[in-house]
């Protein structure tokens, strides 16, 4: 590197640092205004709308330095089993042709998956078939 190039670089150092700080603040503001839901691609798009030059890599690295991680909603997980296909010959339907005449004669149950911040919680419901009481 030539001596003149070094001194030119050194002279513009404060301006470059100020521009980098402004860029980081713009990224933080866009991310914060989105409620933490914008990822790198959307932040890049918003920066470009505001007149900044934004490459995916630069924005990704900057967001990483600031500890900004987007919250993406995941798709609901489908159950992979179907009880009608899971039953074999050894598990017949015991109430198939049964006449239900009294409460609590036949009970059924089901499991629901409830998404929480800590993971999934499971809710087992037991239902009386005759009255519908859970």
Buried (B, 14 or more C-beta within 10 A) or exposed (E): EEEEEEEEEEEEEEEEEEEEEEBBEBBBEBBEEBEEEBBBEBBBBBBEEEEBEBEEEBBBEBBEEEEBEBEEEEEEEEEEEEEEEEEEEEEEEEEEEEEEEEEEEBEEEEEEEEEEEEEEEEEEEEBBBBEEEE
